[in-house]
Amino acid sequence: MAAKGRGAPHPPGWWFRYVDDTHTKQKVEHVEEFIEHINSIDPDIKFTMEKEDNGSLAFLDTNTIRKPDGSLKINIYRKPTHTDQYLDLNSHHPNEHKLSVVRTLFGRAKSIIIEEQDLNNEMQYVSQALKKCHYPEWALKKGREQTSKPKSGTESKRVPGKAKSKGNIVLPYVQCTSEQLKRAFLKHNISVSFKPHKTLRQLLVHSKDKPDKEDICRLIYHIKCDGHPKDQCSMDYIGATERNLIARFMEHRRSSSTSSEVSRHIHDCKPGHAITMENVMILDHEPSWFERGVKDAIYIRALRPDLNKDGGRYQLSHTWDHTDDLEDPPSLPVGIKVGPSDKSS
């Protein structure tokens, strides 16, 4: 105990700490003296104090209650503002995430609550709260059964005859599709975990101002030729760049850019044709050099731009041959999408 080690005049009966919260037992007449002592140890660390109220003291999600005979019991603590709003069964999340809510709430009750009557009351309370979130009886029953099984220890036991896992992959969760992919990977002993594809925070919260289109870097872009007032043109080009978009765009527009197929088109093949930023679309944003090359190759394979002479610096396998018939850009699970509506940015 830190306080005892630093010479507290009257050390507490116990000192339980979790991060910056402590649960302490101290005699009433020594409380002020003890709080003054621990606040004198470090000028940059100051403690505040909350005393028990009507024989109970909340600590994290537990409520320690002192009974009339002096013994203690522990119940679950919920703030007055708690709404019992848990992950809804109808929400777009994997079933294992939803079942883990049931398992966690029941497991917390069984690991914290001491007295049987309090445990029964808590289990009934949790069941009613989960039913309001549309959890069926079979999900509640499964959660109770899983928390009733004794733990087998920290060491994992391999099942005889079961092949060793070849690794784990993380996929964005898309209902119905992700479950099928998981079953397919499990046949090859590859574990699958899911992550949200899009969250409300990603859609609604923007901690930084959105950069101008020209200033975005590490991206895959799509350039369409503006043609000429008397000569319409549908030629296009897809590329990837580490630098910001405007720097790469100016290279394509210069007549001296001999390595640019776009420059060769507008200056040599079709003099008078031009390109403008209004007809440049950012298909995706990817910080990783390798993955940016893969995405570039996928977009080229899917959209088949006229001015691209090859499939990009990454050679795709024949698995991607089916993308030849796609008319729209593929929806990739990572990066940002900037559509035509962002022309004014």
HELIX and SHEET records of a PDB file:
HELIX    1   1 ALA A    2  GLY A    5  1                                   4    
HELIX    2   2 VAL A   28  HIS A   30  5                                   3    
HELIX    3   3 VAL A   31  ASN A   39  1                                   9    
HELIX    4   4 ASN A   95  ILE A  112  1                                  18    
HELIX    5   5 GLU A  116  LYS A  132  1                                  17    
HELIX    6   6 GLU A  137  SER A  148  1                                  12    
HELIX    7   7 THR A  177  LEU A  186  1                                  10    
HELIX    8   8 LEU A  200  LEU A  204  1                                   5    
HELIX    9   9 LYS A  213  ASP A  215  5                                   3    
HELIX   10  10 LEU A  245  ARG A  253  1                                   9    
HELIX   11  11 GLU A  261  ARG A  264  1                                   4    
HELIX   12  12 HIS A  265  CYS A  269  3                                   5    
HELIX   13  13 MET A  277  ASN A  279  5                                   3    
HELIX   14  14 TRP A  289  LEU A  303  1                                  15    
HELIX   15  15 HIS A  318  ASP A  325  5                                   8    
HELIX   16  16 PRO A  340  ASP A  342  5                                   3    
SHEET    1   A 2 TRP A  14  TYR A  18  0                                        
SHEET    2   A 2 ASP A  21  LYS A  25 -1                                        
SHEET    1   B 3 SER A  56  PHE A  59  0                                        
SHEET    2   B 3 THR A  62  ARG A  66 -1                                        
SHEET    3   B 3 LEU A  72  ILE A  76 -1                                        
SHEET    1   C 2 ASN A 168  PRO A 172  0                                        
SHEET    2   C 2 SER A 191  LYS A 195  1                                        
SHEET    1   D 3 ASP A 236  ASN A 244  0                                        
SHEET    2   D 3 CYS A 217  LYS A 224 -1                                        
SHEET    3   D 3 VAL A 280  HIS A 285 -1                                        
END                                                                             
